[in-house]
């Protein structure tokens, strides 16, 4: 396509010269021709190419298939979500070439190449014996609407990875990866102005609602669905004690599950933390169940039966197979990557170590932590473990959460009504810790957090959809000069 464009430019220039036209006229015609052709490339190169990494091997997955990307963690072990690498086409078009996707079972490595000869050589001599077809379509030559895609190799890991930005390239080079140069051209991630404002939601303890007035939790969920577009709600979270206690008929779980099915049906992503009342540690009336209370605290069989991992489309990893007690979810909003990390109540040391591995593996995500107990009613970090947990919230904070520069929020419930604490992490990042509890059985308090990634702010308030009122107890405030992870 570029050769034809060059010839056409010469013909235009020659024709204008012969007719007495000036060189500037030829430049204008050439520019117009280039613009038309570039627009065709841009229109076709609109599909996001998702990048996922399998931490155990370092292998990368690049796919335009959103379902494959969404299931990459649970199905294939690609738990490191790097968001969208660039944009490409899923069908052939003018000036576009297929990017082949091949796989080596012996090396456990995927490989993408726009060079057919390279593909054939790797299939014949390199052990890439599994031909997975065409991954996407890109350009072999530069264009004003496209960006160069560099390929890096790591001889130790025997893996390959693409990079677009200077930051990505610098990070790979610093880690010892070898720059193999530009291998193709694709569209940048952002092809349109980014909406920098969005809302995420934190639901407090609903234990009293599901016992005595499930109309409240039903009403809240329907209100969220109805106002999703108006508020630009991107994610919903709940900080534990969704239930009050279990019964033989599991009626409280049934009520909570039915309410959350409204979000399921609307395709609204959400994450749940587990409180002490969501476990086998709490029996009818709220008292301790017989037996070892610590063992009972970790018995979340009923919770995971009603809320299995398959119910969370944004889920990308768990600490224990088949359990959402410790889990992480990802989403994109405001032009940035976000990660929601749910940590069990009074966490075990192994769960804390797992949380550290998740934080370390996602340095480019703004992290939102949800856990049942963190701040106490005085807005200080809780020092104890409830007498029957494992490590205290202070231990979790000191040994995991404050160590990583990507942690931005910690939301909790369990005690009091509301609170706020700002702490500077070990690497200079400000960590905003917000308590929302209320234990309301007459209303449905819901914390709304509006983020503006361009203005570097967030504003929060506690709204009660059932009565269309807002808390005036100091739970509403705005924070400026927030340094988001970009």
C-alpha positions in Angstrom: 0.0 0.0 0.0 2.8 2.4 0.8 4.5 1.8 -2.5 1.4 2.6 -4.3 1.0 5.8 -2.2 4.5 6.8 -3.1 4.0 6.3 -6.9 0.7 8.1 -6.7 2.5 11.0 -5.0 5.1 11.2 -7.8 2.4 11.0 -10.5 0.4 13.8 -8.8 3.5 15.9 -8.4 4.6 15.3 -12.0 1.1 16.0 -13.4 0.9 19.3 -11.5 4.3 20.4 -12.6 3.4 19.7 -16.2 0.2 21.8 -15.8 2.1 24.6 -14.2 1.2 23.6 -10.6 3.5 24.5 -7.8 5.3 21.9 -5.5 3.1 23.1 -2.6 0.0 22.0 -4.6 1.5 18.6 -5.0 2.2 18.5 -1.2 -1.4 19.3 -0.5 -2.7 16.6 -2.8 -0.3 14.1 -1.3 -1.3 15.0 2.2 -4.9 14.6 1.4 -4.3 11.2 -0.2 -2.4 10.1 2.9 -5.1 11.3 5.2 -7.8 9.3 3.4 -5.7 6.1 3.4 -4.7 6.6 7.1 -8.4 7.0 8.1 -9.1 3.6 6.6 -6.3 2.0 8.6 -7.5 3.7 11.8 -11.1 2.6 11.3 -10.1 -1.0 10.9 -7.6 -1.0 13.8 -10.2 -0.6 16.5 -10.2 -3.8 18.5 -8.3 -3.9 21.8 -5.5 -6.5 22.0 -5.5 -7.7 25.6 -2.2 -8.6 27.3 -2.1 -11.3 30.0 1.0 -12.9 31.5 1.3 -16.3 33.2 3.6 -15.5 36.2 4.8 -19.0 36.7 6.4 -19.1 33.2 6.5 -15.5 32.0 4.6 -16.4 28.9 2.5 -13.6 27.3 -1.0 -13.9 25.8 -2.2 -11.3 23.3 -5.8 -11.7 22.2 -8.6 -9.6 20.8 -11.1 -12.1 22.2 -12.6 -10.5 25.3 -13.9 -13.9 26.6 -10.5 -15.5 26.2 -9.0 -12.5 28.1 -11.6 -12.7 30.8 -11.0 -16.4 31.4 -7.3 -16.3 31.0 -6.7 -16.2 34.7 -9.0 -19.0 35.9 -8.7 -21.2 32.9 -5.1 -20.9 31.8 -3.2 -19.3 34.7 -2.6 -16.0 33.0 -3.2 -14.1 36.2 -1.1 -10.9 35.5 -3.5 -8.5 33.8 -1.6 -5.9 31.8 -4.7 -4.3 30.3 -4.8 -3.4 26.6 -1.4 -3.5 24.8 -2.6 -1.8 21.6 -5.4 -2.0 19.1 -5.6 -4.0 15.9 -8.0 -5.4 13.4 -9.9 -8.7 13.5 -10.4 -8.9 9.7 -8.2 -8.2 6.7 -8.3 -4.7 5.2 -6.4 -2.4 2.9 -2.8 -2.3 4.0 -3.2 -4.9 6.8 -1.4 -8.2 7.2 -2.1 -11.2 9.3 -0.2 -11.5 12.6 0.2 -15.3 13.1 -0.2 -16.9 16.5 1.8 -20.1 17.1 2.7 -22.1 20.3 5.5 -24.3 21.4 4.4 -27.0 23.8 8.0 -27.8 24.7 8.8 -24.2 25.6 5.4 -23.3 26.9 5.6 -20.2 24.8 3.3 -18.3 22.5 4.7 -16.4 19.6 3.2 -13.7 17.3 4.8 -12.6 14.1 3.6 -10.7 11.0 6.5 -12.3 9.0 5.2 -15.5 7.3 8.8 -16.7 6.6 9.6 -16.3 10.3 6.5 -18.2 11.3 7.3 -21.1 8.9 10.9 -21.3 10.2 9.7 -21.4 13.8 7.2 -24.1 13.0 9.8 -26.2 11.1 12.9 -25.6 13.2 11.9 -23.8 16.4 9.4 -26.2 18.0 6.4 -24.0 17.5 4.3 -26.9 16.3 0.9 -25.7 17.3 -0.6 -23.3 14.7 -3.3 -21.2 16.5 -4.2 -19.3 13.3 -4.3 -15.6 12.9 -4.2 -13.6 16.1 -5.1 -10.2 14.6 -4.3 -8.0 11.7 -1.7 -5.1 11.7 0.4 -3.1 9.4 3.9 -3.9 8.2 4.7 -0.2 7.5 4.3 3.0 9.4 1.3 5.2 9.2 0.3 8.5 10.9 -2.5 6.8 12.8 -0.3 3.9 14.0 2.4 3.3 16.5 5.5 1.1 16.2 5.3 -2.2 18.2 8.7 -3.4 19.4 9.4 -7.0 20.3 11.7 -7.9 23.2 13.1 -11.3 24.0 14.4 -12.8 27.2 16.9 -15.6 26.7 16.6 -16.7 30.3 12.8 -17.1 30.3 12.9 -17.9 26.6 9.9 -15.6 26.1 8.9 -12.7 23.9 6.9 -9.6 24.7 5.7 -6.5 22.8 6.2 -2.9 23.9 4.8 0.4 22.7 5.6 3.2 25.2 9.0 4.4 26.2 8.2 3.4 29.8 7.4 -0.2 28.7 10.6 -0.4 26.7 12.7 1.0 29.4 11.3 -1.4 32.0 12.0 -4.4 29.8 15.5 -3.2 29.0 16.2 -2.7 32.7 15.0 -6.2 33.4 17.5 -7.6 30.9 15.2 -8.1 27.9 16.7 -7.7 24.4 15.2 -5.2 22.0 14.6 -6.9 18.7 13.3 -3.7 17.0 10.0 -2.8 15.4 8.1 -5.8 14.2 4.7 -4.3 13.3 2.5 -1.3 13.5 -0.8 -1.1 15.4 -3.2 1.6 16.7 -2.5 3.1 20.1 -4.7 2.1 23.0 -6.5 5.4 23.2 -8.1 6.2 19.9 -10.7 8.6 21.3 -10.8 11.1 24.2 -10.9 9.3 27.5 -13.7 10.0 29.9 -11.7 10.7 33.1 -14.7 10.6 35.5 -16.4 7.5 36.8 -18.0 6.1 40.0 -17.4 3.0 42.0 -19.6 1.8 44.8 -18.9 0.4 48.3 -21.8 -1.3 50.1 -21.5 -1.6 53.9 -22.6 -4.4 56.2 -26.1 -5.6 55.0 -26.6 -8.2 57.8 -29.6 -6.4 59.3 -31.2 -5.9 55.9 -31.3 -9.6 55.0 -32.6 -10.6 58.4 -35.5 -8.2 58.8 -36.0 -6.1 55.6 -34.6 -7.6 52.4 -36.6 -5.0 50.5 -33.7 -2.6 51.3 -30.9 -4.7 49.7 -33.2 -5.5 46.7 -34.0 -1.8 46.3 -30.3 -0.8 46.5 -29.2 -3.3 43.8 -32.0 -2.2 41.5 -31.1 1.5 42.1 -27.5 0.7 41.1 -28.6 -0.9 37.9 -31.0 1.9 37.1 -28.4 4.6 37.7 -25.4 2.8 36.2 -25.3 5.0 33.1 -26.1 8.3 34.8 -23.4 7.9 37.5 -21.1 5.9 35.2 -20.8 3.1 37.8 -17.9 0.8 36.8 -17.6 -1.5 39.8 -19.5 -2.4 43.0 -17.9 -3.7 46.2 -19.2 -5.0 49.5 -17.0 -5.1 52.6 -18.4 -8.1 54.5 -21.2 -9.3 56.8 -23.5 -9.6 53.8 -25.4 -12.0 56.0 -26.0 -12.0 59.8 -26.0 -15.7 60.4 -26.7 -19.0 58.6 -29.8 -21.1 59.1 -30.7 -24.6 57.8 -32.6 -23.2 54.9 -29.9 -20.6 54.2 -32.6 -18.0 53.8 -30.3 -15.0 54.3 -27.9 -16.3 51.6 -30.9 -16.8 49.3 -32.0 -13.2 49.9 -28.5 -11.7 49.3 -28.0 -13.9 46.3 -31.3 -12.9 44.7 -30.5 -9.2 45.3 -27.1 -9.5 43.6 -28.6 -11.3 40.7 -29.8 -7.9 39.6 -26.2 -7.0 39.1 -25.5 -10.3 37.4 -28.3 -9.8 34.9 -27.1 -6.2 34.1 -23.5 -7.4 33.7 -22.3 -5.1 36.5 -19.0 -6.3 37.9 -18.7 -6.7 41.7 -16.5 -8.1 44.4 -17.3 -9.3 47.9 -15.3 -9.4 51.1 -16.2 -12.0 53.7 -17.1 -10.9 57.3 -17.3 -13.0 60.4 -21.1 -13.3 60.0 -20.6 -14.8 56.6 -18.8 -17.8 58.0 -19.5 -20.8 60.1 -18.2 -18.9 63.2 -21.5 -17.1 63.8 -24.7 -18.9 64.7 -28.4 -17.8 65.1 -28.7 -14.6 67.1 -25.1 -13.6 66.3 -23.4 -15.7 68.9 -20.3 -18.0 68.4 -21.0 -21.4 67.0 -19.8 -24.5 68.9 -16.3 -25.8 68.1 -13.0 -24.2 67.3 -13.9 -20.7 66.4 -10.8 -20.0 64.3 -11.6 -23.2 62.2 -15.2 -22.1 61.9 -14.1 -18.6 60.8 -12.3 -20.2 57.8 -15.3 -22.4 57.0 -17.0 -20.4 54.1 -18.6 -23.4 52.3 -22.1 -21.9 52.3 -20.8 -18.5 51.1 -18.9 -20.0 48.3 -21.8 -22.2 47.3 -24.0 -19.2 46.8 -21.2 -17.0 45.4 -18.9 -19.3 43.5 -15.9 -18.0 41.5 -17.9 -18.5 38.3 -20.2 -15.7 39.4 -17.6 -13.0 39.1 -16.7 -12.2 35.4 -14.0 -9.7 36.5 -12.2 -12.2 38.8 -8.6 -12.9 37.8 -7.2 -14.9 40.7 -7.8 -16.5 44.1 -5.7 -17.7 47.0 -7.5 -21.0 47.4 -9.0 -22.8 44.5 -12.8 -22.5 44.3 -13.0 -19.9 47.1 -13.5 -16.1 46.9 -12.3 -15.5 50.5 -9.1 -14.0 49.0 -9.5 -12.8 45.4 -8.6 -10.1 43.0 -10.6 -8.5 40.2 -9.6 -6.0 37.5 -11.3 -3.3 35.5 -10.4 -0.2 33.5 -11.9 3.2 34.0 -10.9 6.9 33.7 -8.2 5.8 31.3 -6.4 3.8 34.0 -6.1 0.2 35.2 -7.7 -0.8 38.5 -7.5 -3.9 40.7 -9.9 -4.8 43.5 -8.2 -7.0 46.1 -10.4 -8.8 48.6 -8.6 -10.0 51.7 -10.1 -12.3 54.3 -11.0 -11.1 57.8 -8.0 -11.2 60.3 -6.0 -12.9 57.6 -3.8 -15.9 57.8 -0.1 -15.4 57.1 -0.3 -17.4 53.8 -3.2 -15.2 52.6 -1.1 -12.1 53.4 1.8 -13.5 51.4 -0.5 -14.2 48.5 -1.8 -10.6 48.6 1.8 -9.3 48.4 2.4 -11.4 45.3 -0.7 -9.9 43.6 0.3 -6.4 44.5 3.8 -7.0 43.2 2.6 -8.5 39.9 0.3 -5.5 39.1 2.5 -2.4 39.5 0.5 -0.6 36.8 -2.9 -0.9 38.5 -4.5 1.4 41.0 -5.3 -1.0 43.9 -8.5 -0.9 45.9 -8.5 -3.2 48.9 -11.7 -4.4 50.5 -11.7 -6.3 53.8 -14.1 -6.6 56.7 -12.0 -5.2 59.5 -9.4 -2.5 59.0 -10.3 0.8 60.7 -12.0 0.9 64.1 -14.7 3.4 65.1 -12.0 5.9 66.0 -10.5 5.8 62.5 -7.4 4.0 63.7 -6.1 0.8 62.3 -7.5 -2.2 64.3 -4.8 -3.8 66.4 -6.5 -7.1 67.4 -7.7 -10.2 65.6 -11.1 -10.4 67.3 -9.9 -13.0 69.6 -10.4 -15.8 67.1 -8.8 -14.7 63.9 -5.2 -14.9 62.8 -3.3 -11.7 62.1 -4.5 -8.2 63.0 -5.4 -5.5 60.4 -2.3 -3.7 61.6 -0.2 -6.7 60.7 -1.8 -7.0 57.2 -1.2 -3.3 56.7 2.4 -3.3 57.9 3.5 -6.5 56.2 1.7 -6.0 52.8 -0.5 -3.1 52.0 1.7 -0.2 53.0 4.7 -1.7 51.2 3.5 -1.3 47.6 3.2 2.1 45.8 0.1 1.1 43.8 -2.2 0.8 46.8 -4.7 3.7 46.8 -7.8 2.7 48.8 -8.7 0.4 51.7 -12.4 0.0 52.5 -13.7 -1.8 55.5 -16.8 -2.2 57.8 -17.5 -4.3 60.9 -17.6 -1.5 63.5 -18.9 2.0 64.1 -20.5 4.0 61.3 -18.0 5.9 59.2 -14.4 7.0 59.3 -11.4 8.1 57.3 -7.7 7.9 57.6 -4.9 8.8 55.3 -1.5 7.2 55.6 1.7 7.6 53.6 2.9 4.2 52.4 6.5 3.0 52.5 7.1 4.3 49.0 5.5 7.7 49.5 2.1 6.9 48.1 -1.0 8.1 50.0 -3.3 5.3 51.1 -6.9 6.4 51.7 -8.7 4.2 54.3 -12.5 4.6 54.6 -14.8 2.9 57.0 -18.5 2.4 56.2 -20.7 0.3 58.4 -24.0 1.7 59.9 -25.8 -1.6 60.6 -29.0 -0.1 59.3 -32.2 -2.0 59.1 -34.5 0.9 58.1 -32.5 2.3 55.2 -29.9 1.2 52.6 -26.8 3.3 52.9 -24.5 3.1 49.9 -21.1 4.8 49.6 -20.5 6.4 46.2 -16.9 7.3 45.1 -16.5 9.5 42.1 -13.0 9.5 40.7 -11.6 12.1 38.3 -8.3 10.9 37.0 -7.6 14.2 35.1 -8.3 16.4 38.1 -6.5 14.0 40.4 -9.4 13.9 42.8 -12.0 11.7 44.4 -15.3 12.7 46.1 -17.3 10.4 48.3 -20.7 10.5 50.0 -23.1 8.0 51.6 -26.4 8.0 49.8 -29.6 6.1 50.8 -31.6 5.2 47.7 -34.6 4.0 49.7 -35.4 7.5 51.0 -33.5 9.5 48.4 -31.4 11.1 51.2 -27.8 11.7 51.9 -25.9 11.2 55.2 -24.8 14.5 56.8 -22.6 13.0 59.4 -19.2 13.9 58.0 -19.0 10.9 55.7 -19.1 13.2 52.6 -15.7 14.7 51.6 -13.4 15.4 48.6 -9.7 14.6 48.4 -7.4 16.5 46.0 -3.9 16.0 44.6 -4.3 12.3 44.4 -1.4 10.7 42.5 -2.9 7.9 40.4 -0.9 5.1 38.9 -0.6 5.8 35.2 
